[in-house]
Amino acid sequence: MKLRQLGTWAVIVALSLPVLAAERPGALSGYVRDASGIPQMGAIVEIVGTAARTLTVFTDGAGFYSAKDLLPGLYSVKVSAPSFLPAWHDKVGLHPGASTHLNITLNTLLNAMQVGAQRGGSDDDDWKWTLRSVANRPVLRVLEDNPTSGNPASGDGKQGNELKGSLSFLAGTAAGGYGSGSDVSTGFSLERNIFSVDRVGLRGNIGYGDGLPAAVLRAMYSHRLPDGSGPSMAVAVRRFAPSDPNLHNASLQSMALSGGDDFVIGDALELRVGSELQTIQFLGRVTAFRPYGSANLHVSPNTVVGYSYATALPNRRDDGFESASDADSGGAEPRISLANFSTKLERARHQELNVSRRMGKNNMQVAVFSDRVDNTALLGAGEVTAAGGDLLPDVYSGTFTYAGDTLATHGLRVVLERKLYSDLTATLDFAYGGVLDLAKPDVAIQDAGQWIKTQRREAAAAKLSGTINCTHTHWVASYRFVNGSALTPVDMFNASPGQSDPFLNLFIRQPLPTLGFLPAHMEALVDLRNLLAQGYVPVMGQDGQTVYFVQSARSVRGGVTITF
């Protein structure tokens, strides 16, 4: 009988031990300090359990906090203090009867925006060009040789918490007409990912020349939602120096507000939409609304069918130089001209349907497009004034803009890209479409408007880009030929890797040695455009001197960038 009772009690105790152990409370403690290690007294520590129960404790003079009698399980810990950004830790495990130690570091907004070392992405982008507008979407990784390169959503921890910053010092001008660049400029950019899904950035440029400084400033914010979409918004302000005493020292001032989103439907259709509202003050006020959008359908792992709609010209170069200049600091650059002292704002509409396919080391794209550009801002070279009210000179580069006719055209583009070696890529581009040209040669510039007509032209371009391994020099060389005179480029909205400026161009980016104690990367930049000064169409200037219409004015630029 006693043995039976003893056995019964043994079973009861054995069954009760796990229950008693599970009910044994645990404890959570630790220290709260700032980024420099100083303890933070009075910080609020909120401990949230799985049942949405919250326990709040405060740190003492040593920054120490302690929470006892906590049930075992998973907790989230949020710490906040005045002048600091909140810190959040998920899935903090607490075992029965155990004490977990968790130290927390608080950051100020300045700490969060602190410039850190930049890690460049892979140079192997032989297929990302077909999907340029949405190349950061996960579904596209099947078409890339490096699946995680440059993808902030990849979750590898390298891109998600990266801090980036750069400072540039450039000399020379973009020679693209009024507002395209200053003789000497200083640019900066700062970009930071916050909480893995938010990104903030600030970019600006200050230019110096004969007149007052010109400035561009752009602030942006983007957020990655759980469904993969990425809404973003930005605001940009510009101010360019007065262009000519005949315009009463009027300066161009503009403000632009832009927003966009990109998302995926069914893991096969990539959509990107957005718009920019731009208001410009220059001899009056003009406003422009610039929507854009693109759709890319993945019909197979190596084939993409795309449609794009744009109302502003793309950045003319994607090799890294423009990111250090004002051309990439404030969204779409306002392209303006004059007609009888009245401001004319260039307004464009571009539609394109393309098919891109990868075949081994070869990438091919075939596209058809339809363009319409009103108030076309034509580029000229030569010393002119605004005395007649029809020319807008650029005091920095010796170029000017002229109000041209409407360009309405459709055309065809074929691009073939091949990676010859790991450090050498060749690209061929053929385009057929309309351009603006003078129907009659050697006319006076005041009469040129009535002779500017749309003409059909063909353009062929060859481009080589690569890296010299021993010196880590990155270079891009291109030549674009047009089978006749033209005032505008063939296929103005070309954003494929075959895009290049007219005629002979050379870009060099050379890393420079830095001091060991500086966490920075320095590069020298050289940008030569239309080096042989080809494609100049002569017209008679107002003072009897010859000036020229050009697709691309000869320009030489150089400088140094420091990347942190």
N, C-alpha and C positions, 0 to 999 in steps of 0.2 A: 504493500500500500504506500509506504513512504517512498519506495523507489519510483512508483508511478507518479506520485505528486512532485517528486524532484524532477522527473523527466518533463512533466507538464510545465513547471516553472522555467526549466531550461529552454524549452521551445518558445515560451512567451518572451523571455529575455532576448533570445536570438532574433525573434521577429521584431522586437521593439528597438534593437540597436540601430538599424538603418534609419528608422523614423526619428529616433532621438538625435542621431548624427545629422540628419538633414535639417533638423530644426535648430541646430547650433548656429548662432549668428556669427557673422564675420565683421571685419573692420576695413576701412579704406582711409588711408592717410597719405600725406606727402607735403611738398613745399611748392609754393608759388613764387616765382621770381620773374624779373624782366629779362630782356635779351642780354643785358650786361651782367646778370647774376645777382642783382640787388633784390632782397626779399620784399614782398609786397604785403603790407599789413592791411587788413580790412577788405581783402578781396572776397567776393561772393562766390562760393562753391556750391553749385546745385547738382545733386545726385538724383538722377531720374531712373526709376526701376521699370521693369517690364510691365507692371500694372499701372503705369503712368503716375506712380506715387513719387513725390519729390521731397527730398530732404535737403535743407539749406543750412550750411555752416559757414563760418567766417575764419579767415586766417589771423593768426596772432602777430605779435611784433616781429617774430622770426620768419613770417611767411608760412607758418605751419598750419595745416588743417587736419582734422580727424573726425571721422564719422564711424560710430560703433553701432552694434546691434542691428546690422544689416542682414537681411535674409540672403542666402546664397542665390546666385544667378548672374545675369548680365545687366550692366548699368551703363548709362551715358552720363558723362561728367561735363558740365559747362562752368567755366570760370570767367568772371567779368570783374572789371575794376575801372574806376574813372581814368580817362586818358588812354585806355588800352582797348584794342580790338578783342572781342570775346574769343575764348579758346574752347574747342569742343573735342571731346574724345568719346568715341563710340565703342561698344562691345568690351567694356572693362569687366573681366570675369572675376567673380568672388566665390571662393570655395567654402564649404562648411567649416566653421571654426578657424578659418585662416585670416590673415591680415595682408591686404594688398597695398603696396606702396606705389604711388603715382605722382611724379613730379611734373609740374606744368610751367611752361614759359609763356609769358604774355608779350605781345608785340604791339607797338604803336603803329599808326598808319604810316609814319615815316619809315619805321623798320620794315614794314610790309612792302613799301615801294623802293626799298634800298636796291641799288644796282648790284647785280651779281654777274658771275661769269657766264658768258654766252656759249652755248654748245651748238655749233652749226649742224644742220641736217646733212644727209648724204647728198653728194653731187650726182648720184645716179637717178636721174629723173626722166628716163627715156620714154616713159609712157604717160607720166602725169600731165604732159602737155595736152593730151586729148581731152582731159577732164579738168582743165585749169580752174574753172570757176567753182568746182566742188571737190577739189583734190584732197580735202581733209576728212571726207566721209568714210566710215569704216568699210562700206560695201565696195569701195574702189580699191581696197588693198589687194584684191586678187589680180590687179593689173600692174602692181608695182614689184620690182625686184627686192626692195627693202620694205617689209610690211609695216614697220613701226617708224620709219623715218619721217620726221616732220609732222606726225599726227598727234595732236594734243589730246585726242580722245582715246589713245591706245592704252592708257593705263599703265605704262611702264615706269612712271614716276620720274622720268627725266624731263619730259616736256611739261608735265602738269604743274610743277612747282617752279618753273624756270623764271628767273629774273633776267631781263635784258635791258641794255642801255647802250647808246652810242653817241659819239660826238664827232662832228666832221668840220673840216676847214677846207673850203673849195675856192678856187680862183678860175677865172674865165667865165664865159657866158653860154647859155643854152642856144643863143642866136635863133630863137623861135618867135621873134616879134615881141610886142609890148607885153610885159608881165611874165616872160618866160624865165628870167634869171638875172642875177646881179653880177657885177665884176668880181666881187669877193663876198663870200657868204659863210655863215656859221650855222650849222644845223645840229639838232639834237633829237633823240627819241628815247622814250622810256616806256617799258611794257612789263606788266606784272600779272601773273595768274594768282587769283585769290580763291581759296577754298576749292580748288581744282576745277570749278565749273564757271567761274567769273574771270573775266579778263579786262583790265583797264590799261589805257595807253595815252601817252601825251607825246606829240611830235611837233616840232617847230623849226623855223628857219628865219634867220635875220640876214638880209643882204645889204651890202654897202656899195656905193658908187659915187657918182658926181653929185647926186641929189640927196634928199632925205632917205633914211633907211627904209627898206621894204621888209615886210614881215608876214609870215604865215604861221598860224597856230591851229592845231587840230587835237581835239580830245575825243576818245572813243571808249565805248563799253560794250562788251558782249557777254552772253550767258548761254551755257549749254544746258538744255533741259533734259530730263530723264528719257524722253522719247527720241533723243538724238538731234532735235532741231536746235538751231543756233541763232536766235535773234540778236541783232546788234544795232547800235545807234552811234552817231558821231555828230559833232558840231565843229565847224571850221570857220575861221575868220582870216581875211587877207587884207593887206594894204600894200599897194605898189606906189612908188614915188611918182611925182609929176613927170609927164612925158615931154612937154614942150611949152615954152612961154606963150605960144599962140593959143593954147588951150587954157590960159589963165591959171597955170600951175595946178590944174585939176588932177587929183590922184584917184586911183581906182580903189574902192573899198567894197568888200563883199562878205557876205555871211551865208553859210550853207548848213542845212540840217538834213541829215541822211539817216535812213533806217533800212534794215533788210533782214531776211531770214532765209535759212536753207534747211531742207528736210528731205526725208526719204519716204517713198510710198512703196510698200511691198518688196523691199530690198532690191528693187530693179530700176525704179524711176527716181532720179535725183532732181529736185527742184530748187531753184534759187530765185528769189524775188526781192525787190527793193526799189527805193526811189531817193531822189535828192531834191530838196527845194532850195534854190539859190537866188538871192537877191543881190543886185550889183548897183552901186552908186558911182556913176561916172558921167558927168555932163547930163545928169538926169538919172532916173531910177528905172531899171529893168529887172524883171523876175523871170526865172526859168524853173520849170518842173521837169525833172529828168528821171523817168522810170526805167527800170531794166529788169530782165528776167532771163532765165535759161532753164532748159529741161534736157536731161541726158538719160536715155533709155539703154540699159544694158541687155542687148539681145543675145549675147553670148559672153563667155569669159574674156574674149579678145576683141569684141566688137561693140561699139557704142554709137548710137544714133542721137544726135543733139540738135537742139533748136535754141537760138539766142536772139534776144531783142535788146538793143542798146540805144541810148540817146546822147552819148558822149563818147569822144574818141578814147581808146584805151591808152594806158601808159606806153610810150613808144619803146621802152626798153625794160627788160626783165632780168638784168644781169647784176643788179646790186648797186649800180652807180646812182640811179635816181632815188633810191631809198635814202641817200645821204643829202639830197638836195630838196629844194622847195617844191619841185614838181610832183612829189609824192606825199606832200605834207597836208594837203587840204582838199582831197577828193578831186572832182573834175575841175580842171583849170578853165576859168572863164575865157573864152575866145571871142574877142570883140574887135570891131573895126569902126570906121567913121564914114558917114555919108552926109555931106553938107553940115558938118559939126553935130550930127545926130548919132548917138551910139547905136551900133548894130551888133546884136548878140547872135553868134552862130548857133543855129538850132539844127539838130541832126536826128535822123531815124535810120536804124540799121536792123535788118532782119537776115538771119542766116540759118541754113539747114545743112548739116554736115554729117558725114559718116567717117568714123575713125576705126582703124583696125591695126592690130599688132600681128606681125608675121615674123617670128623669130627675133632677130636683132633689128628688123625693119619696122618702122611705124609709118603708117600712111593715112592721110586725111584728104577727102574730097569734099568740097563745100560749094554751094551756090548761095549768092547773097543779093540783096536789094538794098540800095542806099539812097537816101535823099538828104541833102545838106542845104539849108537856106541860109542866106547871109554869110556865105563861105568866107572865112577870114584868110585871105591869101597872104603868103609870106613874100617879102621883098628884101633886097639887100642894096644898100647905098645910102648916102647922106641926103635926107629929105627933111622937110618941115611940115607942120600941120597948117600952114598958112591958108591953103585952099579948102580946108575942112574935109578932105577926103583921104588923107593919109595919117596914120597913127604911128609915129616913130618911137623906137626903143632907144633911150639915151645910152644904154649900156653896150649893146652889141652892134650898133650901126645897121640894124634891120628895121623893117616897118611892116605893118599890116594894111591890107587894102580890101575893101568890101567887094567881093566877087559875086558872080551870078549864082543861081541855084544849080546844084549838081544833083541830077536824078539819073541813076544808073542801076544796072544789075550786072552780075558777073559770075565768074567761076574761079575757084582756087584749088590747086593740087599741091600737097606738101608730102615730101618723102624725107624721113629722118632715119639715119643708120648710125649705130654706135660702132665705129671702126675698131677702137680699142677701149679699154676701161677708162682711159683719160683723153679720148678724142672722139668727138661726135660731129658728123657732117649732116647738113640739112639743105635740101633743094626746095625751092618754092616757085611755082608758076601761077600767075594771076592774069585774068583777062577781064577788063571792065572799063568804065568811063572815067575820064578826068576832065578838068577844066583846062582850056588852052586858048591861046590867041589865034583867032581865025585869020588875022592879018598881022604880019611881022612889022617891027619897027614903027610902032604907033606911039603917040604921045600918051603919057600916063593919065592925063585928064580925059582922054578919049578911049582908054583901054576897056572901060566897062562895056561899051557897045560891041566890042569884038571878042569878048570872052564867051566861048561856047563849049558845050560838052563834046568831047571827042573820044573815040575808042582807042585804047592802048593795050599793049601786052607788056608784062614785066616778068623778068626771071631773076631769081636771087640764089646765091650760094653762100652758105655760112658754115664756118668751122669754129668749134669751141672746144677748149680742152684745158688741161692742167699740166704744167711742167713739174714733174715729181721732185726733181732735185732742189728746186727753189720754191715749190708750191705756188707758182705763178698761175693765176687763172686768166685766160684770154679769150676774146671773141673777135673774129674777123669776118666781115661780110662785104659783099658787093651786090648791088641791085641795079639791073640794067632795064631801061625803058626804051621801047622802039619808036621814039619820037619825042618832041618837046612836050612838056606838060607843066602846068602850074600847081597841080595837086598830085599826090601819089596815087598809084593804082591800088585799089583795095585798102582804103584808108582805115578800115576797122579791123584789119587783120590782127588777131591776138594769138595766133598759132606760133609754134616755135620757128616757123619759117619767116616770121615777121622780121624785117630789118629796115633801117633807114635807107633812102635812096643813095646809090653809088657806093664809094669806098668808105668803110668805117672800121675803126679799131678800138677795142676796149681792153685795158690791162688792169688787173687787180693784184698787187704784189704785197705779200705779208712782209712786215718789217720786224727786226729784232726789238724786243722790249726789255726794260729793266726787270730783273727777277722778282723784285718785291712788289711790282705793280700787277694786280690781277686784271690785265687788259690785253687786248689783241689789236695791233696796229697794222694798217694797210695803206699803201700808196695807190692812188687811183689815177688813171690817165684815160681820157675819153676824147677820141678824134672822130669827127663826123664830116662826111663829104670832103675827105682829105684832099682830093684833086680838084675841088671847086667845079664840079660838073653840073650840067642842067640849068645854067643861068640863062634866062630868057631876057634879052635887052629891050628896054623901052626908054623913051625920052622923058627925062625928069622935068620938073617945073622950071628949073633954072637953065635948061638946055644941056645939062650933064646927063650921061647915061646911067640909069639905075636898072635893077634886074628883078624879075620875078623868079622865085626859086622854089623847088619842092623842099629842099633842105639846105640851109645856109652852112657854109664851112664854119666849123667852130672847134676850138681846142679848149679842153677843160682838164683840170688836175687838182689833186688835193690829197689830204690825209684823213682817214677815219680811225677813230679809237673805239673799240667795242669792248664793253665790260660784261 
